[in-house]
Amino acid sequence: MSNTAAIHETKTGYWGGGESPYNVSWGKLYMWIFLLSDAFTFSSLLIAYGTLRHKFEGSWPIPGDVFHHFPFYHGEIKLAYVGLMTFILIMSSVTMVLAVEAGHRNSRKEVMIWLFLTIIGGLMFVGSQAWEWYHFITGSEEGKMVGGKLIHGANLTINEYGNPLFGDFFFFITGFHGFHVFSGVCINTIVFTLVAKGFNDKKKDYELVEKVGLYWHFVDLVWVFVFTFFYLI
């Protein structure tokens, strides 16, 4: 095919080669493929959780009766702390959107500000999750008699609150998601350092920020499903 014919086909809507037909870089494409595979993993975990919860409905703990602690408050506020964690993570998604938008305008200073706030939000979420794990493991002062033994809290074999499978799923699902958030914080920190050193200005391209933004939004979206299926339903 001659160059003239190739140009004619391109102008008439045919792909002439030499560039992505969908205007998507290979980096974004690979990120989407990774996120899709990760979505299958989380979906499988939540489906398994829902199946076993339905099977052992009689002994399954009610999340509101388990997660009712709140820092510096000695009473009980059901799911208030996990609600605060959710709000923090959603706000970090907002700051990431603003970082990507600033990158489109090649505003390095604004990208650094919003990325920094996203990192802080991620660290706050991970720290809050560690606090929640601590109270779940230590349990209440009263405990519960199970098989003639006084049980406090939960681990992978015993559970003060009810069926031990609840603890297994809690540690695995929230831990797996927490690992994703911590990984996102590390990646965002690396990108923040590159932006601060002018790496993106030299390339005249802030697509790197957009790619890590896709990952961060995915992590936030997954938590919405975890929060809904694990804590609310």
C-alpha positions as CSV (number, residue, x, y, z in Angstrom):
1,M,0.0,0.0,0.0
2,S,1.4,3.4,-0.9
3,N,1.8,6.2,1.5
4,T,-0.9,8.1,-0.3
5,A,-3.4,5.2,0.2
6,A,-2.4,4.9,3.9
7,I,-3.0,8.6,4.5
8,H,-6.4,8.4,2.6
9,E,-7.5,5.4,4.7
10,T,-6.5,7.2,7.9
11,K,-8.5,10.3,6.9
12,T,-11.5,8.2,6.1
13,G,-11.5,6.5,9.5
14,Y,-9.2,3.5,9.0
15,W,-6.2,3.0,11.2
16,G,-2.9,3.7,9.4
17,G,-0.6,2.4,12.1
18,G,2.2,4.2,13.9
19,E,0.0,5.2,16.9
20,S,-2.6,3.7,19.2
21,P,-6.0,3.5,17.4
22,Y,-7.7,4.2,20.8
23,N,-5.4,7.0,21.9
24,V,-4.4,5.0,25.0
25,S,-0.8,4.5,26.0
26,W,0.6,1.0,26.7
27,G,1.1,2.0,30.4
28,K,-2.6,2.8,30.8
29,L,-3.6,-0.3,29.0
30,Y,-1.5,-2.5,31.2
31,M,-2.8,-0.7,34.3
32,W,-6.4,-1.4,33.2
33,I,-5.5,-5.1,32.6
34,F,-4.0,-5.4,36.1
35,L,-6.9,-3.7,37.7
36,L,-9.3,-6.0,35.9
37,S,-7.5,-9.1,37.2
38,D,-7.4,-7.6,40.7
39,A,-11.2,-6.9,40.5
40,F,-11.8,-10.6,39.9
41,T,-9.7,-11.4,43.0
42,F,-11.7,-9.1,45.3
43,S,-15.0,-10.2,43.7
44,S,-14.2,-13.9,44.4
45,L,-13.4,-13.0,48.1
46,L,-16.6,-11.1,48.6
47,I,-18.7,-13.8,46.9
48,A,-17.1,-16.5,49.1
49,Y,-17.8,-14.3,52.2
50,G,-21.4,-13.8,51.2
51,T,-21.9,-17.6,50.5
52,L,-20.5,-18.7,53.9
53,R,-22.3,-15.9,55.8
54,H,-25.5,-17.2,54.3
55,K,-24.6,-20.8,55.2
56,F,-23.8,-20.0,58.8
57,E,-26.3,-17.2,59.3
58,G,-27.3,-18.3,62.7
59,S,-23.8,-18.0,64.2
60,W,-22.5,-15.1,62.0
61,P,-21.7,-11.9,64.0
62,I,-23.5,-8.7,63.3
63,P,-20.8,-6.2,62.3
64,G,-22.5,-3.3,64.2
65,D,-22.2,-5.3,67.4
66,V,-18.5,-5.9,66.8
67,F,-17.1,-2.7,65.4
68,H,-18.4,-0.1,67.8
69,H,-15.3,1.4,69.3
70,F,-14.2,5.0,68.7
71,P,-11.0,6.7,69.9
72,F,-11.3,8.7,73.2
73,Y,-14.9,7.6,73.5
74,H,-15.8,4.9,76.1
75,G,-19.3,4.3,74.9
76,E,-20.4,2.4,71.8
77,I,-21.0,4.0,68.4
78,K,-21.8,1.3,65.9
79,L,-19.7,1.5,62.7
80,A,-18.8,5.1,63.3
81,Y,-15.0,4.6,63.1
82,V,-15.2,2.5,59.9
83,G,-17.4,5.2,58.5
84,L,-14.8,7.8,59.3
85,M,-12.1,5.6,57.6
86,T,-14.3,5.4,54.5
87,F,-14.7,9.2,54.5
88,I,-10.9,9.6,54.7
89,L,-10.3,7.2,51.8
90,I,-13.0,8.9,49.6
91,M,-11.5,12.3,50.3
92,S,-8.0,11.0,49.3
93,S,-9.6,10.0,46.0
94,V,-10.8,13.6,45.6
95,T,-7.3,14.9,46.2
96,M,-6.0,12.4,43.6
97,V,-8.5,13.7,41.0
98,L,-7.2,17.2,41.7
99,A,-3.6,16.0,41.3
100,V,-4.4,14.4,37.9
101,E,-6.2,17.6,36.8
102,A,-3.2,19.7,37.8
103,G,-1.0,17.4,35.9
104,H,-3.0,18.0,32.7
105,R,-2.2,21.7,33.2
106,N,1.5,20.9,33.9
107,S,1.3,22.6,37.3
108,R,4.0,20.8,39.2
109,K,3.4,22.7,42.5
110,E,-0.3,21.8,42.6
111,V,0.4,18.2,41.7
112,M,2.8,18.0,44.6
113,I,0.3,19.5,47.0
114,W,-2.6,17.2,46.0
115,L,-0.4,14.1,45.9
116,F,1.0,14.9,49.3
117,L,-2.5,15.1,50.7
118,T,-3.4,11.8,49.0
119,I,-0.4,10.2,50.7
120,I,-1.5,11.6,54.1
121,G,-5.0,10.3,53.6
122,G,-3.7,6.8,52.7
123,L,-1.5,6.8,55.8
124,M,-4.4,7.8,58.0
125,F,-6.5,5.0,56.5
126,V,-3.8,2.4,57.1
127,G,-3.2,3.6,60.6
128,S,-7.0,3.6,61.3
129,Q,-7.2,0.0,60.0
130,A,-4.4,-1.0,62.4
131,W,-6.3,0.5,65.3
132,E,-9.4,-1.4,64.3
133,W,-7.5,-4.6,64.0
134,Y,-6.1,-4.1,67.5
135,H,-9.5,-3.8,69.1
136,F,-10.9,-6.7,67.1
137,I,-8.0,-8.9,68.2
138,T,-8.1,-7.9,71.9
139,G,-11.9,-7.9,72.1
140,S,-14.1,-6.8,75.0
141,E,-13.1,-6.9,78.7
142,E,-15.9,-9.3,79.5
143,G,-15.1,-11.8,76.8
144,K,-17.3,-14.8,76.0
145,M,-17.4,-18.4,77.2
146,V,-16.7,-20.8,74.3
147,G,-16.3,-24.5,75.1
148,G,-15.8,-23.9,78.8
149,K,-13.1,-21.3,78.1
150,L,-13.3,-17.6,78.4
151,I,-12.4,-16.1,75.0
152,H,-11.3,-12.5,74.4
153,G,-11.3,-11.0,70.9
154,A,-10.6,-13.0,67.7
155,N,-7.8,-14.6,65.7
156,L,-7.7,-17.2,62.9
157,T,-8.9,-20.0,65.2
158,I,-11.2,-18.5,67.8
159,N,-13.8,-15.7,67.7
160,E,-15.4,-14.1,70.7
161,Y,-18.1,-12.6,68.5
162,G,-19.3,-15.8,66.8
163,N,-18.3,-18.0,63.9
164,P,-14.5,-18.1,63.5
165,L,-14.9,-17.8,59.7
166,F,-15.9,-14.2,60.3
167,G,-12.5,-13.4,61.7
168,D,-10.8,-15.3,58.9
169,F,-12.5,-13.3,56.3
170,F,-12.1,-10.0,58.2
171,F,-8.3,-10.5,58.4
172,F,-7.9,-11.6,54.8
173,I,-10.2,-9.2,53.0
174,T,-9.4,-6.1,55.0
175,G,-5.8,-7.1,55.2
176,F,-5.6,-7.6,51.5
177,H,-7.2,-4.3,50.8
178,G,-4.9,-2.6,53.4
179,F,-1.9,-4.0,51.6
180,H,-3.2,-2.4,48.4
181,V,-3.6,0.9,50.1
182,F,-0.1,0.7,51.7
183,S,1.3,-0.2,48.2
184,G,-0.5,2.8,46.8
185,V,1.0,5.1,49.4
186,C,4.5,3.8,48.5
187,I,3.9,4.3,44.8
188,N,2.4,7.7,45.3
189,T,5.5,8.6,47.4
190,I,7.8,7.6,44.6
191,V,5.8,9.6,42.1
192,F,5.7,12.6,44.4
193,T,9.6,12.4,44.6
194,L,9.8,12.2,40.8
195,V,7.5,15.2,40.4
196,A,9.5,17.2,42.9
197,K,12.7,16.5,41.0
198,G,11.2,17.7,37.8
199,F,11.1,14.3,36.1
200,N,7.6,15.0,34.5
201,D,8.6,18.5,33.5
202,K,11.5,17.1,31.4
203,K,9.1,14.7,29.7
204,K,6.5,17.4,29.4
205,D,4.0,14.7,30.4
206,Y,2.2,13.9,33.7
207,E,0.7,10.6,32.5
208,L,2.5,8.8,35.4
209,V,0.3,10.7,37.9
210,E,-2.8,9.6,35.9
211,K,-1.7,6.0,35.9
212,V,-1.2,5.8,39.7
213,G,-4.5,7.7,40.0
214,L,-6.2,4.9,38.2
215,Y,-4.8,2.5,40.8
216,W,-5.8,4.7,43.7
217,H,-9.4,5.1,42.5
218,F,-9.6,1.4,42.1
219,V,-8.5,0.8,45.7
220,D,-11.1,3.4,46.9
221,L,-13.8,1.8,44.8
222,V,-13.0,-1.7,46.2
223,W,-13.3,-0.4,49.7
224,V,-16.8,0.9,49.0
225,F,-17.8,-2.6,48.1
226,V,-15.9,-4.1,51.1
227,F,-17.6,-1.6,53.4
228,T,-21.0,-2.3,51.9
229,F,-20.9,-6.1,51.9
230,F,-18.8,-6.7,55.0
231,Y,-20.0,-4.0,57.4
232,L,-23.5,-2.8,56.2
233,I,-25.3,-5.8,54.9
